[in-house]
Amino acid sequence: MQYVYAPPISICSCVIFSVSRYLTIKIMNWWKSGAIGVPKLAQQKFELGQQGPSEHQSSVGLVIGVTGIVGTSLAEILPLPDTPGGPWKVYGIARRPRPAWHSDHPVEYIQCDVSDPHDSLTKLSPLTDVTHIFYVTWTARPIEEENCEVNGLMLKNVLNAIVPNAPNLKHICLQTGTKHYMGPLGSVHKTQPHEPPFTEDLPRVQGAPNFYYTLEDILFEEVGKREGLTWSVHRAGPIFGVSPYSLVNPIWALCIYAAVCKRKGELLRFPGSRATWEGYFDATDADLIAEQQLWAAVDPNAKNEAFNCVNGDVFKWKQMWKVLGEQFGIECAEFEEGVKLEEIMREKGRVWDEIVRENGLCGVKNEFNVFKLMDVVFGWEGTRLCSMNKSKGHGFLGFRDSKESFIKCIERMKALKIVP
């Protein structure tokens, strides 16, 4: 699915942008055009009513982490009238109150802390009509053992509240990532990462805990208890999306950095290793993951499988760095060793506050220390490339141009007044 988007004439046109984007997607009729990769035969069967819900039936999606980087895309796509398996009713779950930049999405928003068993049971167990769970959230702790414990508890709380109380529950989508093949960041001396390209049949990396494995084990155990309930796991690369409520959103972090550099009249310096600067990488458009999860939710060929999800092309960060500079009208510096984004931004909080105030932005705080996390991501010395052959072989042919995805996300964040 390729969006046609023209930048808004005025930065105050956030609502107009949201409505026009909705109408553009609707007119494109992305399901019947095959944009999400369903084979022609499957399309014909769907149109003839030989598979999937009829137009008189509805699906009910529960998006856990609806304000996150992929949850936001699901909130946009699921309610559309021609979305596969629909019409969809959507519950959106998030820990905090609904932010202004998210308010136009037609979902039933429920503020709930899924790390709290009581809050989860109280607010989720009444959702007895849920047919599909899209689990697209996680939380970060200093060490991976704690990540396993806390993230495992969150998934258990959701499943304990929904599975016994939703008799029509059909499918659970679980989002993870390429850490499945590399081991946790910071564990390179304890583990032996797989050589890319990563394929879904590779065994788990041994030598260190990995909360992705914990989540999978919990999912498999729960699904095994209930006949007819299916699952899918979606392993994404670095995600290009718009949400500032994501633990790792590279574009949001880089937009803040670029805006500060422009304000200070400084060059845009790359905060990473030479291997990351010059090597080949892939990424994942958040909308593409949402599309793949929708495909897995309704297509029988996708049941009980794990799938990589990347855009399908490769790029170099030194190329993308020029694109970032062009989007903010600033000059890029030549590569230099030892640049750290956390160090650069440590004393720049007041500068960003001034930018937010003067431009009337949403003013989302950097509460996740996203700059430190980006230093880890950009400091990686290896290559991270995923194969999409399994996904294509099962029928999902969706793709994105990573440069266009990068630009689109910056434009959307500007329109939503998340960045200037």
C-alpha positions as CSV (number, residue, x, y, z in Angstrom):
1,M,0.0,0.0,0.0
2,Q,1.6,3.3,-1.1
3,Y,0.1,6.5,0.3
4,V,-0.2,9.6,-1.8
5,Y,0.5,12.5,0.4
6,A,1.0,16.2,-0.3
7,P,2.5,18.3,2.6
8,P,0.0,20.5,4.3
9,I,-0.1,24.2,3.3
10,S,-0.2,25.2,7.0
11,I,1.2,23.6,10.1
12,C,-2.3,24.1,11.6
13,S,-3.8,21.6,9.1
14,C,-3.4,18.5,11.3
15,V,-7.1,17.6,11.2
16,I,-7.3,18.2,7.4
17,F,-4.3,16.0,6.9
18,S,-5.8,13.2,9.0
19,V,-9.2,13.3,7.1
20,S,-7.5,13.5,3.7
21,R,-5.2,10.6,4.5
22,Y,-8.3,8.5,5.5
23,L,-10.1,9.3,2.3
24,T,-7.0,8.7,0.2
25,I,-6.5,5.2,1.7
26,K,-10.2,4.4,1.3
27,I,-10.3,5.4,-2.4
28,M,-7.2,3.3,-3.1
29,N,-9.1,0.2,-1.9
30,W,-5.8,-1.3,-0.8
31,W,-7.2,-4.8,-0.1
32,K,-8.7,-5.5,-3.5
33,S,-5.7,-4.0,-5.3
34,G,-3.5,-6.6,-3.7
35,A,-1.4,-4.0,-2.0
36,I,-0.9,-6.1,1.1
37,G,0.2,-9.0,-0.9
38,V,-2.7,-11.5,-1.0
39,P,-2.4,-13.8,-4.0
40,K,-4.8,-13.4,-6.8
41,L,-6.6,-16.6,-6.1
42,A,-7.1,-15.6,-2.5
43,Q,-8.5,-12.2,-3.6
44,Q,-11.0,-13.9,-5.9
45,K,-12.1,-16.3,-3.1
46,F,-12.5,-13.3,-0.7
47,E,-14.5,-11.3,-3.2
48,L,-16.8,-14.4,-3.8
49,G,-17.3,-14.8,-0.1
50,Q,-15.5,-18.2,0.0
51,Q,-13.1,-17.2,2.7
52,G,-13.1,-14.7,5.6
53,P,-16.0,-12.9,7.2
54,S,-18.8,-11.7,5.1
55,E,-19.7,-8.0,4.9
56,H,-22.4,-8.6,7.5
57,Q,-20.0,-10.0,10.0
58,S,-17.6,-8.0,12.1
59,S,-14.2,-8.5,13.7
60,V,-13.2,-7.0,17.0
61,G,-9.6,-6.1,17.4
62,L,-7.8,-5.4,20.7
63,V,-4.6,-3.3,20.1
64,I,-2.3,-3.5,23.2
65,G,-0.1,-0.5,22.9
66,V,-2.3,1.6,20.6
67,T,-0.3,4.8,21.0
68,G,3.0,3.0,20.1
69,I,4.7,3.1,16.8
70,V,2.8,0.1,15.3
71,G,-0.3,0.5,17.4
72,T,-0.8,3.9,15.8
73,S,-0.8,2.4,12.4
74,L,-3.2,-0.3,13.4
75,A,-5.5,2.4,14.9
76,E,-5.5,4.1,11.5
77,I,-5.9,1.0,9.2
78,L,-8.2,-1.3,11.2
79,P,-11.3,0.9,11.2
80,L,-11.3,1.6,7.4
81,P,-14.4,0.2,5.7
82,D,-12.5,-2.0,3.2
83,T,-10.0,-3.4,5.7
84,P,-9.7,-7.3,5.3
85,G,-11.9,-9.2,7.8
86,G,-14.0,-6.2,8.5
87,P,-15.9,-4.2,9.4
88,W,-13.7,-3.9,12.4
89,K,-14.5,-2.6,15.9
90,V,-11.3,-1.6,17.6
91,Y,-10.4,-1.3,21.3
92,G,-7.2,0.6,21.8
93,I,-5.2,0.0,25.1
94,A,-2.5,2.3,26.4
95,R,-1.1,3.2,29.8
96,R,-1.5,7.0,29.6
97,P,-4.3,9.3,28.7
98,R,-5.0,9.6,25.0
99,P,-2.7,12.2,23.4
100,A,-3.9,14.9,21.2
101,W,-2.0,13.7,18.2
102,H,-3.8,10.3,18.4
103,S,-7.4,11.6,19.0
104,D,-8.6,11.4,15.4
105,H,-8.4,7.6,15.1
106,P,-11.8,5.9,15.5
107,V,-11.0,3.4,18.2
108,E,-12.6,2.9,21.6
109,Y,-9.7,4.1,23.8
110,I,-9.1,2.4,27.2
111,Q,-6.5,3.6,29.6
112,C,-5.0,0.6,31.3
113,D,-1.7,-0.4,32.7
114,V,-1.2,-4.0,31.5
115,S,1.7,-4.4,33.9
116,D,-0.9,-4.3,36.7
117,P,-2.8,-7.6,37.0
118,H,-5.8,-6.0,38.8
119,D,-6.1,-3.1,36.3
120,S,-5.8,-5.5,33.4
121,L,-8.5,-7.9,34.7
122,T,-10.8,-5.0,35.7
123,K,-10.7,-3.2,32.4
124,L,-10.0,-6.0,29.8
125,S,-12.2,-8.9,31.0
126,P,-15.4,-7.1,30.1
127,L,-14.3,-7.0,26.4
128,T,-16.0,-10.3,25.7
129,D,-16.5,-9.6,22.0
130,V,-12.8,-9.5,21.1
131,T,-11.9,-11.8,18.1
132,H,-8.3,-10.7,17.5
133,I,-5.5,-9.5,19.8
134,F,-2.7,-7.3,18.3
135,Y,0.1,-7.3,21.0
136,V,2.5,-4.5,19.9
137,T,3.8,-3.2,23.2
138,W,6.9,-3.7,25.4
139,T,8.7,-2.0,28.3
140,A,12.4,-1.6,29.0
141,R,14.4,-2.4,32.1
142,P,18.2,-2.1,32.7
143,I,18.9,-5.8,32.4
144,E,17.4,-8.5,30.2
145,E,16.4,-10.7,33.1
146,E,14.1,-7.9,34.3
147,N,12.9,-7.4,30.7
148,C,11.9,-11.1,30.6
149,E,10.0,-10.8,33.9
150,V,8.2,-7.6,33.3
151,N,7.3,-8.1,29.7
152,G,6.2,-11.7,30.3
153,L,3.9,-10.5,33.1
154,M,2.3,-7.9,30.8
155,L,1.5,-10.5,28.2
156,K,0.2,-12.9,30.8
157,N,-2.1,-10.2,32.3
158,V,-3.6,-9.5,28.9
159,L,-4.1,-13.2,28.1
160,N,-5.5,-14.0,31.5
161,A,-8.1,-11.2,31.2
162,I,-9.1,-11.9,27.6
163,V,-8.8,-15.6,26.7
164,P,-11.2,-17.0,29.3
165,N,-13.8,-14.3,28.7
166,A,-13.8,-13.9,24.9
167,P,-15.4,-17.0,23.4
168,N,-15.0,-15.8,19.8
169,L,-11.3,-15.1,20.1
170,K,-9.6,-16.4,16.9
171,H,-6.1,-15.1,16.6
172,I,-3.2,-13.4,18.5
173,C,-0.5,-11.4,16.7
174,L,2.7,-10.9,18.6
175,Q,5.2,-8.3,17.5
176,T,8.9,-8.8,18.3
177,G,12.1,-8.0,16.3
178,T,15.5,-8.9,15.0
179,K,16.9,-9.2,18.5
180,H,15.5,-12.7,18.0
181,Y,18.5,-13.4,15.8
182,M,21.1,-11.2,17.4
183,G,20.5,-11.6,21.1
184,P,19.9,-8.6,23.4
185,L,21.7,-5.4,22.7
186,G,24.8,-5.3,24.9
187,S,25.2,-9.1,25.0
188,V,27.6,-9.5,22.1
189,H,30.3,-11.0,24.3
190,K,27.9,-13.6,25.8
191,T,26.1,-14.7,22.6
192,Q,26.9,-15.6,19.0
193,P,24.5,-13.7,16.7
194,H,23.4,-15.4,13.6
195,E,24.9,-14.3,10.3
196,P,22.5,-12.3,8.1
197,P,20.3,-12.6,6.1
198,F,18.1,-13.7,9.0
199,T,15.5,-16.4,8.2
200,E,12.7,-17.5,10.5
201,D,13.9,-21.1,10.8
202,L,17.2,-20.1,12.6
203,P,17.4,-21.4,16.1
204,R,17.3,-19.2,19.1
205,V,20.5,-17.5,20.1
206,Q,22.0,-19.2,23.2
207,G,24.0,-17.7,26.0
208,A,21.8,-14.9,27.3
209,P,18.1,-14.3,28.3
210,N,15.9,-12.7,25.6
211,F,12.4,-11.4,26.5
212,Y,11.3,-12.1,22.9
213,Y,11.7,-15.8,23.7
214,T,9.8,-15.4,26.9
215,L,6.9,-13.8,25.1
216,E,6.8,-16.5,22.5
217,D,6.8,-19.3,25.1
218,I,3.9,-17.7,26.9
219,L,2.0,-17.2,23.7
220,F,2.5,-20.8,22.5
221,E,1.5,-22.2,25.9
222,E,-1.7,-20.2,26.1
223,V,-2.8,-20.9,22.5
224,G,-2.1,-24.6,23.1
225,K,-4.8,-24.7,25.8
226,R,-7.6,-23.6,23.4
227,E,-8.6,-25.5,20.3
228,G,-9.0,-23.3,17.2
229,L,-7.1,-20.4,18.6
230,T,-4.2,-19.4,16.3
231,W,-1.1,-17.2,16.5
232,S,1.5,-15.3,14.4
233,V,4.8,-13.7,15.4
234,H,6.0,-10.6,13.4
235,R,9.8,-9.8,13.6
236,A,10.5,-6.3,12.6
237,G,13.7,-4.4,11.9
238,P,14.2,-0.8,13.0
239,I,10.8,0.7,12.7
240,F,9.9,3.9,10.8
241,G,6.8,5.4,12.3
242,V,5.3,8.5,13.8
243,S,4.6,7.8,17.5
244,P,6.7,9.7,20.1
245,Y,5.4,7.1,22.7
246,S,7.7,4.4,21.3
247,L,10.7,3.2,23.3
248,V,12.8,3.1,20.1
249,N,11.6,5.5,17.4
250,P,14.7,6.5,15.4
251,I,12.9,9.1,13.2
252,W,11.5,10.9,16.2
253,A,14.8,11.0,18.0
254,L,16.6,12.2,14.8
255,C,14.0,14.9,14.1
256,I,14.5,16.3,17.6
257,Y,18.2,16.3,17.1
258,A,17.9,17.9,13.6
259,A,15.5,20.6,14.9
260,V,18.0,21.5,17.7
261,C,20.9,21.6,15.3
262,K,19.0,24.0,13.0
263,R,18.1,26.2,16.0
264,K,21.8,26.3,17.2
265,G,23.2,26.6,13.7
266,E,25.2,23.4,14.1
267,L,26.1,20.7,11.6
268,L,24.2,17.4,11.6
269,R,26.7,14.9,12.9
270,F,26.1,11.1,12.7
271,P,26.0,9.4,16.1
272,G,27.2,5.9,15.3
273,S,29.9,3.5,14.1
274,R,31.5,3.6,10.6
275,A,30.0,0.1,10.0
276,T,26.5,1.6,10.5
277,W,27.4,4.7,8.5
278,E,28.7,2.8,5.4
279,G,27.0,-0.7,5.7
280,Y,23.8,-1.9,4.3
281,F,20.7,-2.0,6.5
282,D,17.0,-2.6,6.2
283,A,14.1,-1.1,8.1
284,T,10.4,-1.6,8.6
285,D,7.6,0.9,7.9
286,A,5.1,0.8,10.8
287,D,2.2,0.6,8.3
288,L,3.7,-2.4,6.7
289,I,3.8,-4.3,10.0
290,A,0.1,-3.4,10.5
291,E,-0.7,-4.7,7.1
292,Q,1.2,-7.9,7.7
293,Q,-0.6,-8.5,11.0
294,L,-3.9,-7.9,9.3
295,W,-3.0,-10.4,6.6
296,A,-2.0,-12.9,9.3
297,A,-5.3,-12.3,11.1
298,V,-7.5,-13.3,8.2
299,D,-5.5,-15.5,5.8
300,P,-5.4,-19.2,6.6
301,N,-1.9,-19.5,5.1
302,A,-0.5,-17.3,7.8
303,K,-1.7,-19.2,10.9
304,N,0.8,-20.5,13.5
305,E,3.8,-19.0,11.8
306,A,6.6,-16.5,12.5
307,F,7.4,-13.9,9.8
308,N,10.1,-11.3,9.3
309,C,8.7,-7.9,8.3
310,V,11.0,-5.5,6.6
311,N,10.5,-3.1,3.7
312,G,12.2,-5.3,1.2
313,D,15.1,-2.9,0.1
314,V,18.4,-1.9,1.7
315,F,20.0,1.5,2.3
316,K,23.0,3.1,3.9
317,W,22.6,5.5,6.8
318,K,25.0,8.0,5.2
319,Q,22.4,8.2,2.4
320,M,19.5,8.6,4.8
321,W,21.5,11.2,6.7
322,K,21.4,13.5,3.7
323,V,17.7,13.1,3.5
324,L,17.3,14.1,7.1
325,G,19.4,17.2,6.5
326,E,17.3,18.1,3.5
327,Q,14.0,17.7,5.4
328,F,15.2,20.3,8.0
329,G,17.3,22.5,5.8
330,I,20.6,21.9,7.5
331,E,24.1,20.8,6.4
332,C,25.4,17.4,7.3
333,A,28.9,16.9,8.7
334,E,31.4,14.4,7.4
335,F,31.6,11.1,9.4
336,E,33.6,11.3,12.6
337,E,34.3,8.6,15.2
338,G,33.0,8.8,18.7
339,V,29.9,11.0,18.3
340,K,27.2,10.1,20.8
341,L,23.7,11.4,20.5
342,E,23.1,11.2,24.3
343,E,26.1,13.5,24.9
344,I,25.1,16.0,22.3
345,M,21.5,16.2,23.5
346,R,22.3,16.1,27.3
347,E,22.2,19.9,27.7
348,K,19.8,20.6,24.9
349,G,16.5,20.1,26.8
350,R,15.9,23.9,27.1
351,V,16.5,24.3,23.4
352,W,13.9,21.7,22.6
353,D,11.4,23.2,25.0
354,E,11.8,26.6,23.3
355,I,11.2,24.9,19.9
356,V,8.1,23.2,21.2
357,R,6.7,26.4,22.7
358,E,7.4,28.6,19.7
359,N,6.0,26.1,17.2
360,G,3.0,25.1,19.2
361,L,4.1,21.4,19.2
362,C,2.6,18.6,21.3
363,G,5.6,18.8,23.7
364,V,6.2,15.1,24.2
365,K,8.9,14.6,26.8
366,N,11.9,12.3,26.2
367,E,11.0,10.2,29.1
368,F,12.4,7.0,27.7
369,N,16.0,8.4,27.1
370,V,15.5,7.5,23.5
371,F,18.9,9.2,22.6
372,K,20.8,6.7,24.7
373,L,19.0,3.8,23.0
374,M,19.7,5.2,19.6
375,D,23.4,5.3,20.4
376,V,23.2,1.6,21.0
377,V,21.3,1.0,17.8
378,F,23.6,3.2,15.6
379,G,26.7,1.8,17.4
380,W,26.1,-1.7,16.2
381,E,29.2,-3.1,14.3
382,G,27.5,-5.9,12.4
383,T,25.0,-6.2,9.6
384,R,21.2,-6.6,10.2
385,L,19.4,-7.9,7.1
386,C,16.3,-10.0,7.1
387,S,14.9,-12.3,4.4
388,M,11.3,-11.8,3.4
389,N,11.1,-15.1,1.4
390,K,9.0,-16.9,3.9
391,S,6.4,-14.1,4.1
392,K,6.2,-13.8,0.3
393,G,6.0,-17.6,0.0
394,H,3.0,-17.6,2.3
395,G,1.3,-14.9,0.3
396,F,2.3,-11.5,1.7
397,L,3.9,-9.4,-1.0
398,G,3.7,-6.0,0.7
399,F,6.8,-3.7,0.5
400,R,8.0,-0.1,1.0
401,D,10.7,2.2,-0.3
402,S,12.7,3.0,2.8
403,K,13.7,6.5,1.7
404,E,10.0,7.3,0.9
405,S,9.0,5.8,4.2
406,F,11.6,7.9,6.0
407,I,10.4,11.1,4.4
408,K,6.7,10.2,4.9
409,C,7.2,9.7,8.6
410,I,8.9,13.1,9.0
411,E,6.1,14.8,7.0
412,R,3.4,13.1,9.1
413,M,5.1,14.1,12.4
414,K,5.3,17.7,11.2
415,A,1.6,17.6,10.2
416,L,0.7,16.2,13.6
417,K,2.8,18.9,15.3
418,I,5.0,16.4,17.0
419,V,8.1,18.0,15.4
420,P,8.6,21.4,13.8
